[in-house]
Amino acid sequence: MGKPIVAIVGRPNVGKSTLFNKLAGKRISIIEDTPGVTRDRIYAEAEWLRYNFTMIDTGGIEPESDDVIIAQMRRQAQIAIETANVIVFIVDGKEGLTAADSEVAQMLRRSKKPIVLVVNKVDSLKEENNAYEFYNLGIGDPITISASQGLGLGDMLDRVVEHFKDEDFDSEEDEYIRIAMIGKPNVGKSSLINKLLGEDRVIVSDIPGTTRDSIDSYLESDLGKFILVDTAGLRRKSKVKEEIERYSVIRTLTSIERSDVCILMIDAQEGVTEQDEKIIGYAHELNKAIMIIVNKWDLIEKDDKTMEKFKKEIASKVSFINYAPYLFISALTGQRTHKVLEMAKKCYDNYSKRITTGILNEVISRAVLMKEPPVVGLKRLKIFYVTQIGTKPPTFVFFVNDPGTLHFSYQRYLENQLRASFDFEGTGIKLEFRERKE
């Protein structure tokens, strides 16, 4: 069944994200004093005693609001509750019991899931006394904590893991392929993830920048197990004014670093922008597996040459990733979306590919015979042998007489020979040159 899931829920601004980050040991959720900052579910792995579990941080639940984003946040929290094995319900010890707390408690009771009631922001005796009124919620004994100061977290986690049953969970970590959806705001990243998942997993609206955090969704199919990461769209720096936006940029770059496959999504109506080039350039520098999806293809008037023309236009702007495959889709209508995971899996397989040393040296020897290295200064590069030292990305070490005699054009030639011989479509590859005496 996998690891147990713990959902952290409550009304806005009670300290859910502060607690989440403290337990995760790193800053994953955006923390601001603005209610409604965490708008989607955020996942992280946590550990207590001998238990490993997954936490979900949810957007604040406002039962009465008619606002479209708030309504979707409420729906997201509901999905998290349905997914969870244990619910941590957080309330504000400074503010005391509110009508909204009572409504959220009622919603949680209907889930019939184990609930751990946590009174946060208890930094003094006054807030400690306030905690008693939360018995009125009728969902068990409240535990007092201060998430910002890290007080009382051990007692809270003891209560949480009491609800885990050993036989229900498999402790082994499953192998997932991490796919990061990257691109400018409003190109359809969230819509595509929802289409692949078959549920309204990520908030979708036509307001650019709706996704502020990077959000993980788990998916299993015949092709394997995937984690789909919906990243916040990166705007030009001049437009990054709010602190929240700055966090989102950092989060997106971190998501690229942690991913196996990066999918650059481009709006067919806008084409490739300068910002697209920068985003995918970062993934290229890290030698990630990369594919390019052109979305909203249903809105383009086309003939039999339109697709090729579009490919050439993209290639001219991102010529440094000539190894990336293309897919033209409509996330809205579902056109070709069934091919997304298939293509991503092929990119991942190439990203994980290993070549035997014997075959590798045959290919490189043949390449050197076809085209000798140029003379640099008074010396010519001599390659003694090559071996693959790693995958993700495929990494090759060339042992040579003098790395200083390597011309960049010859390095590119060797990379092209490796690509032509071993099909590294969709992945960056890394070449290192080390000195070795004959």
C-alpha positions as a printed Julia matrix, in Angstrom:
438×3 Matrix{Float64}:
   0.0    0.0     0.0
   2.98   2.36    0.39
   3.78   4.85    3.15
   1.07   6.34    5.38
  -0.12   9.84    4.44
  -0.68  12.61    6.99
  -2.71  15.67    5.88
  -2.24  18.97    7.71
  -5.5   20.93    7.54
  -7.16  23.94    9.14
  -8.49  27.38    8.31
  -6.09  29.97    6.77
  -3.13  31.42    8.67
  -3.08  29.05   11.66
   0.53  27.92   10.95
   0.07  24.82    8.78
   3.0   25.6     6.49
   5.27  26.56    9.42
   4.61  23.15   11.01
   4.99  21.37    7.65
   8.4   22.97    7.03
   9.58  22.24   10.57
   8.7   18.54   10.19
  10.15  18.3     6.69
  13.38  19.9     7.89
  13.53  22.32    4.98
  11.58  25.24    3.6
   9.12  23.64    1.19
   5.91  25.58    1.67
   5.81  29.32    1.21
   5.3   31.09    4.54
   3.84  34.61    4.56
   1.39  36.38    6.85
  -0.98  36.67    3.89
  -3.92  34.25    4.34
  -4.28  31.9     1.37
  -0.62  31.77    0.36
  -0.49  27.95    0.26
  -3.14  27.23   -2.33
  -2.4   23.64   -3.4
  -1.4   20.43   -1.71
   2.34  20.16   -1.12
   3.98  16.81   -0.37
   7.1   15.98    1.66
   8.64  12.91    3.24
   8.99  12.81    7.03
  10.23  10.37    9.66
   9.43   9.79   13.33
  10.71   6.9    15.46
  10.74   3.94   13.06
   7.99   5.32   10.8
   8.42   6.94    7.4
   5.38   8.82    6.14
   4.28  11.4     3.59
   2.89  14.76    4.69
   0.48  16.91    2.71
   0.28  20.65    3.4
  -3.07  22.05    2.28
  -4.48  25.47    1.54
  -6.59  26.96    4.32
 -10.26  25.89    4.41
 -12.76  28.75    4.41
 -16.17  27.01    4.48
 -18.34  30.05    3.65
 -16.35  31.82    0.91
 -17.66  32.05   -2.69
 -14.33  33.22   -4.13
 -13.34  30.93   -7.05
  -9.76  30.33   -5.82
 -10.91  29.81   -2.21
 -13.56  27.35   -3.43
 -10.9   25.36   -5.32
  -8.62  25.45   -2.26
 -11.48  23.94   -0.26
 -11.83  21.2    -2.91
  -8.06  20.54   -2.81
  -8.16  20.2     0.98
 -11.06  17.77    0.64
  -9.02  15.61   -1.77
  -6.12  15.65    0.71
  -8.45  14.54    3.49
  -9.78  11.69    1.33
  -6.19  10.61    0.51
  -4.85  10.77    4.07
  -4.58   8.0     6.65
  -4.32  10.48    9.54
  -5.44  14.13    9.68
  -3.61  16.77   11.74
  -6.17  19.52   12.4
  -4.46  22.78   13.38
  -6.15  25.63   15.24
  -4.8   28.98   16.5
  -4.18  29.13   20.28
  -3.71  32.9    20.24
  -6.98  33.61   18.45
  -9.01  30.94   20.23
 -11.94  28.89   18.94
 -13.77  30.35   15.92
 -16.93  29.45   14.03
 -14.77  28.47   11.05
 -12.87  25.97   13.26
 -16.17  24.35   14.21
 -17.21  24.04   10.55
 -13.87  22.52    9.55
 -14.16  20.06   12.47
 -17.59  19.04   11.25
 -16.19  18.44    7.75
 -13.35  16.33    9.2
 -15.69  14.21   11.33
 -17.57  13.2     8.17
 -14.32  11.77    6.75
 -14.27   9.12    9.53
 -10.44   9.36    9.52
  -8.26   9.49   12.68
  -7.85  13.16   13.7
  -5.09  14.67   15.83
  -6.21  18.08   17.15
  -3.24  20.47   17.44
  -3.4   23.92   19.07
  -0.59  26.0    17.53
   1.04  29.31   18.61
   1.03  28.28   22.28
   4.03  30.28   23.51
   2.79  31.26   26.99
   0.47  30.23   29.85
  -2.29  32.45   28.44
  -2.44  30.49   25.16
  -2.13  27.24   27.18
  -5.35  28.17   29.01
  -7.03  29.03   25.68
  -6.43  25.46   24.52
  -9.12  24.05   26.84
 -11.94  25.62   24.83
 -11.01  23.41   21.85
 -12.46  20.41   23.74
 -15.79  21.89   22.53
 -14.97  20.67   19.01
 -15.64  17.13   20.18
 -12.73  15.51   18.32
 -10.49  14.45   21.19
  -7.8   15.92   23.45
  -5.96  18.92   22.0
  -2.14  18.85   21.89
  -0.43  22.24   22.35
   2.58  23.18   20.22
   4.53  26.16   18.91
   5.48  25.26   15.34
   7.71  28.31   14.93
   9.73  27.45   18.06
   9.55  23.68   17.61
   7.84  23.11   20.99
   5.62  20.07   21.6
   6.26  18.47   18.2
   7.45  15.17   19.69
   4.21  14.65   21.63
   2.21  15.53   18.54
   4.12  13.05   16.34
   3.76  10.33   19.0
   0.0   10.78   18.73
   0.13  10.73   14.91
   2.1    7.48   14.61
  -0.18   5.73   17.1
  -2.67   5.57   14.24
  -0.27   3.76   11.87
  -0.7    0.01   11.66
   2.48  -1.9    10.76
   0.74  -4.36    8.47
  -0.9   -1.64    6.38
   2.23  -0.07    4.99
   5.19  -1.14    2.95
   8.38   0.54    4.19
  10.29   0.17    0.94
  10.7    3.33   -1.12
   9.26   2.81   -4.59
  11.12   3.93   -7.69
   9.36   6.92   -9.23
  10.27   8.91  -12.33
  10.12  12.63  -11.45
   8.76  14.8   -14.25
   8.87  18.59  -13.85
   6.45  20.67  -15.94
   8.2   23.96  -16.6
   7.32  27.05  -18.61
   5.82  30.51  -18.38
   2.6   31.15  -16.45
  -0.68  30.12  -18.05
   0.68  27.78  -20.75
  -1.4   24.85  -19.47
   0.94  22.93  -17.13
  -1.74  22.36  -14.49
  -4.36  21.46  -17.11
  -2.08  18.78  -18.59
  -1.37  17.25  -15.17
  -5.09  17.13  -14.42
  -5.72  15.46  -17.79
  -3.03  12.82  -17.09
  -4.33  12.17  -13.58
  -7.99  12.18  -14.53
  -8.88  14.33  -11.51
  -8.82  17.99  -10.57
  -5.52  17.6    -8.76
  -4.02  21.04   -9.41
  -5.87  24.35   -9.31
  -6.66  25.48  -12.87
  -7.9   28.94  -13.73
  -7.19  31.51  -16.42
  -5.5   33.8   -13.87
  -1.77  33.7   -14.7
   0.34  32.58  -11.74
  -2.33  30.49  -10.02
   0.29  27.84   -9.14
   2.66  29.49   -6.67
   4.36  26.39   -5.29
   5.82  23.34   -6.99
   3.29  20.57   -6.43
   3.91  16.8    -6.58
   1.27  14.39   -7.91
   1.74  10.62   -7.83
   0.66   8.54  -10.81
   0.97   4.86  -11.67
   0.34   3.51  -15.18
   1.34   0.59  -17.39
   4.51   2.56  -18.21
   5.62   2.8   -14.58
   5.39   5.04  -11.52
   5.63   8.79  -11.95
   5.73  11.94   -9.85
   4.37  14.87  -11.84
   5.67  18.2   -10.54
   3.63  21.26  -11.46
   5.91  24.28  -11.12
   5.04  27.93  -10.81
   5.48  29.7   -14.15
   8.59  31.85  -14.26
   8.08  35.47  -15.3
  10.74  37.94  -16.36
  12.67  39.21  -13.33
  11.33  42.76  -13.77
   7.87  41.37  -13.04
   8.91  39.41   -9.95
   7.83  41.95   -7.37
   6.13  40.07   -4.55
   8.24  38.07   -2.11
   5.87  35.18   -2.85
   6.84  35.32   -6.52
  10.54  35.21   -5.6
  10.0   32.06   -3.56
   8.2   30.52   -6.54
  11.18  31.14   -8.85
  13.53  29.45   -6.37
  11.06  26.58   -5.98
  10.85  26.05   -9.75
  14.64  25.93  -10.12
  14.83  23.47   -7.2
  12.17  21.3    -8.87
  14.28  21.21  -12.04
  17.31  20.1   -10.0
  15.34  17.28   -8.33
  13.65  16.05  -11.52
  14.62  13.3   -13.95
  12.67  14.64  -16.93
  11.89  18.32  -17.64
   8.97  19.07  -19.93
   9.13  22.57  -21.38
   5.58  23.63  -22.19
   5.17  26.3   -24.86
   1.99  28.15  -25.81
   1.4   27.52  -29.54
  -0.03  31.01  -29.94
   2.98  32.73  -28.36
   5.84  30.52  -29.55
   9.2   30.38  -27.78
   9.95  33.39  -25.59
  13.19  34.6   -24.06
  11.96  33.32  -20.7
  11.41  29.82  -22.16
  15.02  29.82  -23.35
  16.29  30.72  -19.87
  14.17  28.1   -18.12
  15.16  25.23  -20.39
  18.77  26.47  -20.46
  18.94  25.82  -16.73
  17.73  22.22  -17.22
  20.22  21.78  -20.09
  23.12  22.95  -17.89
  22.19  20.2   -15.42
  22.09  17.63  -18.28
  18.51  16.63  -17.48
  16.27  14.59  -19.74
  14.26  17.16  -21.72
  11.22  17.12  -23.99
   9.26  19.98  -25.51
   5.47  20.13  -25.55
   3.64  22.69  -27.67
   0.23  23.17  -26.04
  -3.0   24.76  -27.35
  -2.28  23.26  -30.78
  -6.04  23.06  -31.38
  -6.15  26.89  -31.58
  -3.7   27.1   -34.51
  -4.79  27.22  -38.14
  -2.62  24.69  -39.89
  -1.73  22.86  -43.08
   0.62  19.93  -43.71
   3.72  22.13  -43.23
   2.72  24.0   -40.03
   4.19  21.5   -37.56
   7.58  21.29  -39.29
   7.72  25.07  -39.59
   6.99  25.39  -35.86
   9.7   22.83  -35.01
  12.28  24.78  -37.03
  11.28  28.01  -35.31
  11.71  26.42  -31.86
  14.99  24.76  -32.87
  16.45  28.09  -34.02
  15.81  29.61  -30.58
  16.85  26.64  -28.43
  19.52  25.14  -30.69
  21.49  23.99  -27.61
  18.85  21.29  -26.94
  18.74  19.74  -30.41
  18.36  16.35  -28.7
  14.89  17.1   -27.24
  11.85  15.44  -28.89
   8.67  17.44  -29.64
   5.0   16.75  -28.97
   2.1   18.95  -30.14
  -0.96  18.64  -27.9
  -4.11  20.23  -26.56
  -4.43  19.75  -22.79
  -7.97  21.12  -23.06
  -9.29  18.62  -25.65
  -6.89  15.77  -24.77
  -5.34  15.7   -28.27
  -2.17  13.53  -28.12
  -1.96  13.81  -24.3
  -1.85   9.98  -24.14
   1.64  10.17  -25.71
   3.12  12.43  -23.0
   4.11   9.72  -20.48
   5.21   7.39  -23.28
   7.66  10.02  -24.58
   8.77  11.0   -21.06
   9.51   7.34  -20.24
  11.67   7.02  -23.38
  13.62  10.17  -22.38
  14.05   8.72  -18.88
  15.26   5.35  -20.23
  17.9    7.16  -22.28
  18.79   9.31  -19.25
  19.41   6.05  -17.32
  21.17   4.2   -20.16
  24.5    2.43  -19.61
  26.9    1.43  -22.42
  29.51  -1.32  -22.02
  33.13  -0.17  -22.14
  34.09  -2.43  -25.07
  31.39  -1.15  -27.42
  31.98   2.43  -26.27
  35.68   2.28  -27.2
  34.91   0.74  -30.59
  32.61   3.67  -31.41
  35.11   6.31  -30.25
  38.03   4.61  -32.08
  35.98   4.63  -35.29
  35.06   8.29  -34.73
  38.76   9.24  -34.32
  39.66   7.34  -37.51
  36.95   9.23  -39.44
  38.06  12.59  -38.06
  41.32  13.22  -36.22
  41.41  15.79  -33.41
  42.77  19.16  -34.57
  46.23  20.35  -33.51
  45.96  22.85  -30.66
  49.2   24.81  -30.15
  51.83  22.24  -31.07
  49.99  19.18  -29.76
  47.2   16.92  -30.9
  44.67  15.33  -28.53
  45.16  11.59  -28.11
  42.34   9.48  -26.63
  43.58   6.33  -24.84
  40.2    4.98  -23.81
  36.74   5.99  -22.6
  34.44   4.56  -19.95
  30.98   5.4   -18.6
  31.1    6.3   -14.91
  27.46   7.15  -14.25
  23.87   7.55  -15.37
  21.2   10.22  -14.82
  22.77  11.8   -16.84
  24.97   9.34  -18.79
  28.49  10.46  -17.87
  31.6    9.46  -19.85
  35.26   9.93  -18.92
  37.83  10.18  -21.73
  41.4    9.44  -20.65
  43.67  11.58  -22.86
  47.26  12.79  -23.14
  46.45  16.46  -22.4
  42.92  17.87  -21.75
  44.28  21.31  -22.71
  44.53  20.2   -26.35
  40.77  19.52  -26.58
  39.02  21.91  -28.97
  35.34  22.62  -28.12
  34.29  21.7   -31.68
  35.9   18.26  -31.31
  34.13  17.69  -27.98
  30.85  18.46  -29.76
  31.84  16.02  -32.54
  32.46  13.23  -30.0
  29.11  13.93  -28.31
  27.34  13.76  -31.67
  29.02  10.41  -32.41
  27.82   9.01  -29.08
  24.29  10.27  -29.76
  24.25   8.83  -33.28
  25.49   5.43  -32.11
  23.48   4.92  -28.91
  20.23   6.93  -29.22
  20.44   9.47  -26.42
  17.39  11.33  -27.71
  15.76  13.37  -24.98
  18.66  13.46  -22.53
  21.71  15.54  -21.82
  25.0   13.64  -21.66
  28.16  14.65  -19.82
  31.72  14.28  -21.13
  34.78  14.61  -18.89
  38.42  14.58  -20.06
  41.2   13.48  -17.72
  44.93  13.3   -18.23
  46.64   9.93  -18.31
  50.21   9.06  -19.34
  50.72   6.52  -22.11
